[in-house]
Amino acid sequence: MEFISKFFTFWILDKKLRKWARARIKTLLYGWKIFRDAKSIGKNFYCGGFSLVNKNTIIGDNVAFQGLKMNGDGNVKFGNFIQNVLS
């Protein structure tokens, strides 16, 4: 994902703007991966860091992941208003 974000932003001359654009692209790619892998996702979902879920994951409304990794094939259900914060 680092390569993709650098590839699309190498032409931006301003360093602060380039850093901001790379962060937004990474966030979009992380969220896209979750949308592709999860069974269902509610509204207002945000993924700000690298996260892995299995195909049996059900995500409720207003959920935010900052970095999450799940192994196995079991059923996982996240309710509404969950925020995963890294410390």
N, C-alpha and C positions, 0 to 999 in steps of 0.2 A: 504494500500500500504506500510505502514511502516513495518508491520509484514512480508510481502513478502520480502522486501529488507533486513531485519534483518535475516530472515530465510536462505537466500542464501549467506549471507556474514559472518555468525557467526564464521566460521572457519579461517578467515583471521586474522592473529596475529598482523600485523602492523596496528596501529590505523589510520594513514593517508590514507593508501591504502584501508582499510575497509570503511572509510568515503567516499572516492572517488567512490568506487564500489557501495555503497548504493545510491549515487546521480545519477549515470548512470542508475541503475535499475529503480529508480523512474521515470526518464525522459522517459525511454522506455515504462513503464506502462502508464504514462500520455498520451503519443502520441498514444499508442495502443487504449486507450479509445476513443480518438477523431476520429481515423480512423474507429472504430467500429460504432460510433454514427452519424457521419456527412454523408450528402448525397453524396458529392464529395469533393476531396482534390487535389489541384494542386501539382506540384513538389516542392521539397525543403521546406517541412513543418517541423517546430520544435515546440515542446511543452515542456517548462521547468518547469512548475508548474501545480498544480491541476486545471483543466479546465473542464467545462461542456458545451456542446452544444446540440441543439435539432436535430431531424432527418431531418429537412429542411434546414440545414446549408450548404452553398456552400463556400468553401475556395479556394482562388486563389493561384498563385505561390509565393514562397518566403515569407511565412507568419510565424511569430513567436509569440507564446502565452507564457506568463509568469504566467498567472493566469486569468481565465475568466469564468464567470458564466452567462448563459442565461436561462431565464424562458419563458414559453409559447410555442405555436405551430406555430408561424408565420414564414415566409420565411426570412432568414438572408443570406446576401451575403457579403463576404469579398473580396476585390479586391486584386491586386498584390502588393507586397512590403509593407505589414502591419506588424508593430512591436508593440506588446502590452507590455509596460514596467511598472512595479510596482514602485511607488515612495515611 
